[in-house]
Amino acid sequence: MAAKNGQETNSVIGEGSIFEGKFYINGSLQIDGKFEGEIRTEDQVVVGELGKVRTDIQARRVVVAGTVIGNIDAESEVMLLSTGRVLGNIRAPRVNVEDGVVVTGEITISAGQKKDVRSVIEESYEAGPKLNDMIRGRRRSREGEKESPQDA
């Protein structure tokens, strides 16, 4: 069964189905029914428009068109389609968000950084100009202007 993005889907929780438990799979999973438990795959998880999920998802790629209550941790990307609803934290190198998405939670986009994202941002901020250095520089230039022989 081909998924919308052309990848093969080897496990499906169909519309009207309910599944509770741990789902560790080798391959992709599409959820069009209701799922509660735990999902882990090294491939893709797709929550279809009718899919309702209460779980933490760990996968290479996650596509949400339905409802997810839980955290999403993706190795490569999270796609939030216009009908997507997420209550939970999202962590991925890349997050694509269409108009109409509803999300509450913390979103961490790492852009593939291996270092802690917080450290990367703080280091970037600290690399900029410093106010104290600018103030000292102005004072020195003013003091230099006062002592300048051209003013005499």
BELTADA-V476708 format. One record per backbone hydrogen bond with DSSP energy under -0.5 kcal/mol. NH is the residue of the N-H (numbers start at 1). CO is the residue of the C=O. Records with the same first field share a line. If there is no record, write none. Layout:
# BELTADA-V476708
NH=CO ; CO
This chain:
# BELTADA-V476708
3=7
6=3
9=1
10=8 ; 28
11=28
13=30
14=12
17=14
19=34
21=36
23=38
24=22
25=23 ; 40
27=25
29=44
30=11
31=46
32=13 ; 30
33=13
34=17
35=52
36=19
37=54
38=21
39=56
40=23
41=58
42=25
43=27
45=61
46=29
47=45 ; 63
48=31 ; 46
51=48
52=33
53=67
54=35
55=69
56=37
57=71
58=39
59=73
60=43
61=43
62=77
63=45
64=79
65=47 ; 63
66=47
67=51
68=85
69=53
70=68 ; 87
72=89
73=57
74=91
75=59
76=60
77=60
78=94
79=62
80=78 ; 96
81=64 ; 79
84=81
85=66
86=102
87=68
88=86 ; 104
90=106
91=72
92=108
96=78
98=80
101=98
102=84
104=86
108=90 ; 106
109=107
110=92 ; 108
111=93
113=110
120=116
121=117
122=118
123=119
124=120
125=121
126=122
127=123
128=125
134=130
135=131
136=132
137=133
138=134
139=135
140=136
141=137
142=138
143=139
144=140
145=141
146=142
147=143
148=144 ; 145
151=148
152=149
